[in-house]
């Protein structure tokens, strides 16, 4: 599970990150809301841990901005203040869970795992990006009048890309998504699924393609030159 952790207390952030890493999480720690916000926009995270009392910007303001931009990643708020009014305000702003400092790392781990198991907030059966329309229920992709069916593996890969357009999807994240199909997924098998999705998009002359970012992963993008034709 990949976790974005935005916490301006270096000591707390460092200690918590180490504990989460030992528990099997991949943690990206940022001490400023600016750096955390940039990462949130370009990387696909499973859960975000967000401190409310950040020095430069309120965590609630950052959360409100994220929800306004359509980022539906589950968010767990951390705070030293545990009043009912504040918890309600945080949940109304778009938080999914709340944990009051000081906390036991075991409880944080349990809450993160629970959040990761929740279904996506935006689980529409029809996904649109560029000129691509994907029906997740029928596993059918269309561009204009052209249609093509997808295998289960191809559908899992395409949906992961289309639900996070313009954001980096790592091979590990694709592997996690495909895990239920095969316990022994390799880099090569992931590349095969990505190649097949790319080929179907290209054959249908979609203005959407899957870009490879060396050392990072993949990203669904729209080609302006194709979008204008």
C-alpha positions as CSV (number, residue, x, y, z in Angstrom):
1,X,0.0,0.0,0.0
2,X,1.4,3.4,-1.0
3,X,0.8,6.1,1.6
4,X,1.2,9.9,1.3
5,X,2.1,11.4,4.7
6,X,2.0,15.2,5.2
7,X,3.4,16.1,8.6
8,X,5.5,19.1,9.5
9,X,6.7,17.7,12.8
10,X,10.0,16.1,11.5
11,X,10.5,13.9,14.6
12,X,6.9,12.5,14.6
13,X,6.8,12.1,10.8
14,X,10.1,10.3,10.7
15,X,9.3,7.9,13.5
16,X,5.8,7.1,12.2
17,X,7.1,6.6,8.6
18,X,9.7,4.1,9.8
19,X,7.1,2.2,11.8
20,X,4.7,2.1,8.8
21,X,7.6,1.0,6.5
22,X,8.3,-1.9,8.9
23,X,4.6,-2.8,8.8
24,X,4.8,-3.2,5.0
25,X,3.7,0.3,3.8
26,X,5.5,2.4,1.1
27,X,5.5,5.9,2.6
28,X,6.2,9.2,1.0
29,X,6.8,11.8,3.7
30,X,6.5,15.5,3.1
31,X,6.9,18.3,5.7
32,X,5.3,21.1,3.7
33,X,1.8,21.2,2.2
34,X,3.3,22.5,-1.0
35,X,5.5,19.4,-1.6
36,X,2.7,17.1,-0.3
37,X,0.2,18.7,-2.7
38,X,2.5,18.3,-5.7
39,X,3.0,14.6,-4.9
40,X,-0.7,14.1,-4.4
41,X,-1.4,15.5,-7.8
42,X,1.0,13.3,-9.8
43,X,1.3,10.0,-7.9
44,X,-1.6,7.6,-7.2
45,X,-1.8,6.9,-3.5
46,X,-3.9,4.3,-1.7
47,X,-4.3,6.5,1.5
48,X,-3.3,10.0,2.6
49,X,-2.3,10.7,6.2
50,X,-2.8,14.5,6.8
51,X,-1.9,16.5,9.8
52,X,-4.5,19.2,10.4
53,X,-2.2,21.7,12.1
54,X,0.4,22.4,9.4
55,X,2.5,25.5,9.7
56,X,2.0,27.0,6.2
57,X,-1.5,25.8,5.4
58,X,-4.3,24.2,7.3
59,X,-4.6,20.5,6.6
60,X,-8.3,21.0,6.2
61,X,-7.7,23.7,3.5
62,X,-5.5,21.2,1.7
63,X,-8.1,18.5,2.0
64,X,-10.8,20.9,0.7
65,X,-8.6,21.8,-2.3
66,X,-8.0,18.1,-3.1
67,X,-11.7,17.2,-2.9
68,X,-12.5,20.3,-5.1
69,X,-10.0,19.0,-7.7
70,X,-11.7,15.6,-7.7
71,X,-9.0,13.7,-5.8
72,X,-10.9,10.9,-4.0
73,X,-8.0,9.2,-2.2
74,X,-9.1,8.1,1.3
75,X,-7.8,10.6,3.9
76,X,-7.0,10.0,7.6
77,X,-6.6,13.2,9.6
78,X,-4.2,13.5,12.5
79,X,-4.8,16.1,15.2
80,X,-3.8,17.0,18.7
81,X,-7.3,18.4,19.2
82,X,-10.1,15.8,19.5
83,X,-13.2,17.8,20.1
84,X,-16.4,16.5,18.5
85,X,-16.9,19.8,16.6
86,X,-13.5,19.5,15.0
87,X,-14.0,15.9,14.1
88,X,-17.3,16.7,12.5
89,X,-15.8,19.6,10.6
90,X,-13.0,17.4,9.3
91,X,-15.4,14.7,8.1
92,X,-17.7,17.3,6.5
93,X,-14.7,18.7,4.6
94,X,-14.0,15.3,3.1
95,X,-12.0,13.2,5.5
96,X,-12.6,9.5,5.8
97,X,-11.2,8.9,9.3
98,X,-9.7,10.7,12.2
99,X,-6.9,9.8,14.7
100,X,-6.1,12.0,17.8
101,X,-2.4,12.4,18.9
102,X,-0.8,10.7,20.6
103,X,-1.8,7.4,19.0
104,X,-0.6,3.8,19.0
105,X,1.1,2.8,15.7
106,X,-0.9,-0.4,15.8
107,X,-4.2,1.6,15.6
108,X,-2.9,3.7,12.8
109,X,-1.9,0.6,10.8
110,X,-5.3,-1.0,11.4
111,X,-7.1,2.2,10.3
112,X,-5.0,2.5,7.1
113,X,-5.8,-1.1,6.1
114,X,-9.5,-0.5,6.7
115,X,-9.5,2.6,4.6
116,X,-7.7,0.8,1.7
117,X,-10.4,-1.8,1.6
118,X,-13.2,0.7,1.1
119,X,-14.6,0.9,-2.4
120,X,-13.6,4.0,-4.5
121,X,-15.7,7.0,-3.9
122,X,-16.2,7.5,-7.6
123,X,-16.9,4.0,-8.9
124,X,-19.1,5.0,-11.9
125,X,-19.5,2.1,-14.4
126,X,-18.8,4.5,-17.3
127,X,-15.5,6.2,-17.4
128,X,-14.7,8.9,-20.0
129,X,-11.3,10.4,-20.8
130,X,-10.4,12.2,-24.0
131,X,-12.4,10.5,-26.7
132,X,-12.3,7.1,-24.9
133,X,-15.5,5.7,-23.2
134,X,-15.0,2.6,-21.1
135,X,-17.9,0.6,-19.7
136,X,-16.4,-1.2,-16.7
137,X,-19.4,-3.5,-16.3
138,X,-19.4,-4.7,-19.9
139,X,-15.6,-4.5,-20.2
140,X,-16.1,-2.7,-23.5
141,X,-14.0,0.3,-24.7
142,X,-15.3,2.6,-27.4
143,X,-13.9,5.5,-29.4
144,X,-16.7,7.1,-31.6
145,X,-18.4,4.2,-33.4
146,X,-15.5,1.8,-32.8
147,X,-15.8,-0.8,-30.0
148,X,-13.5,-3.4,-28.6
149,X,-13.8,-6.0,-25.8
150,X,-11.2,-6.3,-23.1
151,X,-9.8,-9.3,-21.3
152,X,-10.1,-9.2,-17.5
153,X,-6.4,-8.3,-17.1
154,X,-6.6,-5.5,-19.8
155,X,-9.8,-4.1,-18.1
156,X,-8.1,-3.9,-14.7
157,X,-5.1,-2.1,-16.2
158,X,-7.1,0.3,-18.3
159,X,-9.5,1.2,-15.4
160,X,-6.5,1.9,-13.2
161,X,-5.2,4.4,-15.7
162,X,-8.5,6.0,-16.5
163,X,-9.4,6.6,-12.9
164,X,-6.2,8.5,-12.4
165,X,-5.5,10.3,-15.7
166,X,-2.4,12.3,-15.8
167,X,-1.0,10.7,-12.7
168,X,1.8,8.2,-12.4
169,X,0.9,4.5,-11.9
170,X,3.8,2.4,-10.8
171,X,4.4,-1.3,-11.8
172,X,3.9,-2.2,-8.2
173,X,0.5,-0.6,-8.2
174,X,-0.5,-2.4,-11.4
175,X,0.8,-5.6,-9.9
176,X,-1.3,-5.1,-6.8
177,X,-4.4,-4.5,-8.9
178,X,-3.7,-7.6,-10.9
179,X,-2.8,-9.7,-7.9
180,X,-6.2,-11.5,-7.7
181,X,-5.6,-12.9,-11.2
182,X,-2.2,-14.5,-10.7
183,X,0.0,-14.8,-7.6
184,X,3.2,-14.6,-9.7
185,X,2.9,-11.5,-11.8
186,X,6.2,-10.3,-13.1
187,X,7.4,-7.0,-14.7
188,X,7.2,-8.8,-18.1
189,X,3.5,-9.9,-17.6
190,X,2.6,-6.3,-16.5
191,X,4.3,-4.9,-19.6
192,X,2.3,-7.4,-21.7
193,X,-1.0,-6.1,-20.4
194,X,0.0,-2.5,-20.8
195,X,1.2,-3.2,-24.4
196,X,-2.2,-4.8,-25.2
197,X,-4.1,-1.8,-23.9
198,X,-1.9,0.5,-25.8
199,X,-2.4,-1.5,-29.0
200,X,-6.2,-1.3,-28.7
201,X,-6.1,2.4,-28.1
202,X,-3.9,2.9,-31.1
203,X,-6.0,0.6,-33.3
204,X,-9.1,2.6,-32.4
205,X,-7.2,5.9,-33.1
206,X,-7.9,7.2,-29.6
207,X,-6.4,10.5,-28.6
208,X,-5.5,8.8,-25.3
209,X,-2.3,6.8,-24.9
210,X,-0.3,5.2,-22.1
211,X,3.1,7.0,-21.7
212,X,6.1,5.2,-20.1
213,X,8.0,7.3,-17.5
214,X,11.3,5.5,-17.1
215,X,12.1,4.7,-13.5
216,X,8.6,5.8,-12.4
217,X,5.9,3.9,-14.2
218,X,3.1,4.8,-16.6
219,X,0.6,7.6,-17.2
220,X,-2.6,8.0,-19.2
221,X,-2.3,11.2,-21.3
222,X,-4.2,12.9,-24.1
223,X,-2.4,13.9,-27.2
224,X,-3.4,17.5,-28.1
225,X,-2.6,16.9,-31.8
226,X,-5.0,14.0,-32.0
227,X,-7.6,15.7,-29.7
228,X,-7.8,18.6,-32.2
229,X,-8.4,16.4,-35.3
